[in-house]
Amino acid sequence: MPGGQRVRDFRQAVAPPSDTRKQVFGGFTKCCYPLQKFDTDPERRLAVIVEGDVSAEKWIKPARNQFRIDYRSGETYEPDFVVETKTRMLICEVKARNELDDVTVKAKAAAATKWCKTATEHAPGGGTKPWVYLLIPDDQIRGHATVDGLVAKFATS
């Protein structure tokens, strides 16, 4: 952490929201890391939903090169979140509504959906939790949302 910066409670919004990416957040009980940074306030709000959901067991916001999905020849991306629930493994991507039809966003979503299908089919021993990809519009990450509700609305597979 930069000198003099304090850890913020992830449940508390930052004003203005554009300053979210400048902050370091803590207070998690289900995150695999004690501290996290978020690129946007909707990402922070998704962490609040996941942390408060009884079906969620653990989650990470992958660091660079920690969880890569190839989406074009020679191009990869890291998803925003990987969440393990009692019944599923989720790859969650948060995007502004006006970006959902972007060619690159669609290419990443198609690749991640294929990755999830392949991972589920080839998991060792069968009977493991299926992988599911969610492309979530940022305006749908609201306080009353649940992980299962987001899966029902935004799973691509």
Disulfide bonds with the S-S distance in Angstrom:
none
